[in-house]
Amino acid sequence: MKKNIAIIPARGGSKRIPGKNIKPFLEKPIIAYSIEAAKQSGLFAEIMVSTDDIEIAEIAKQYGAHVPFFRSPQTANDYANIGDVVEEVLVTYEKQGLTFDNVCCLLATAPFINLNRIKEAYDFMFNQSFEAVFPIVRFSYPIQRALKLTDGKVTMFQPENFAKRSQDLEPAYHDSGQFYWMRVAEFMKQKRFFAQNAGAIILPETEVQDIDTEEDWKMAEMKYKVVHG
């Protein structure tokens, strides 16, 4: 049986939304949704939160995650990326004699994560022999007809698509910002989740909401209420 680890990065000191990773989302801290989805999936030998913040660590433990060590200053600054954080976690566990076959990095502010999507992506990675798999969502408007604004003047990025019908343009997708599966051996080689041989599962817009501002937060709560009753 393959040994999987779930890593949830949750740094303290969010600037755009203070206390973002543990801010109450409806009835509980937003990080709890990712922890609970990982637990309910039954796929993980270890579910850990990587943080530099004592309060985040305590709340993570309350919801069933482990925080066996804190982040180093190098991965707790504004310039470290998710790959740096995951690498540090895997290396630290290895020094303790713990190794894993696959890693799933779940974002702390993604309340629409659910156990079925985690399982779907995991199965897809192995059934299709991908190195990594993550969920994506289709752009609601064709990016080939995107506009740019220069000193008040509007033009098209791709004017050759001006007369084309929207339905004739190739669909485009973006990262849903929820979670990323990857085989540990490949991750340690490539140090990124957008692997050379990566696959994706497609989510509907009802399951996706980027949360970067207070307005995004309110929109996510409204959408969650509609989807989950």
Buried (B, 14 or more C-beta within 10 A) or exposed (E): EEEBBBBBBBBBEBEEBEBBBBBEBEEBBBBBBBBBBBBEBEBBEBBBBBBBBEEBBEBBEEBEBEBEBBBBEEBBEEEBEBBBBBBBBBEBBEEEEBEBEBBBBBBBBBBBBBBEBBBBBBBBBEEEEBBBBBBBBBBEEBBBBEEEEEEEEEEEEEEEBEEEEEEEBEEEBEBBBBBBBBBBEBBBEBEBBEBEEBBBBEBEEEBBBBBEEEEBBEBBBEBBEEEEE
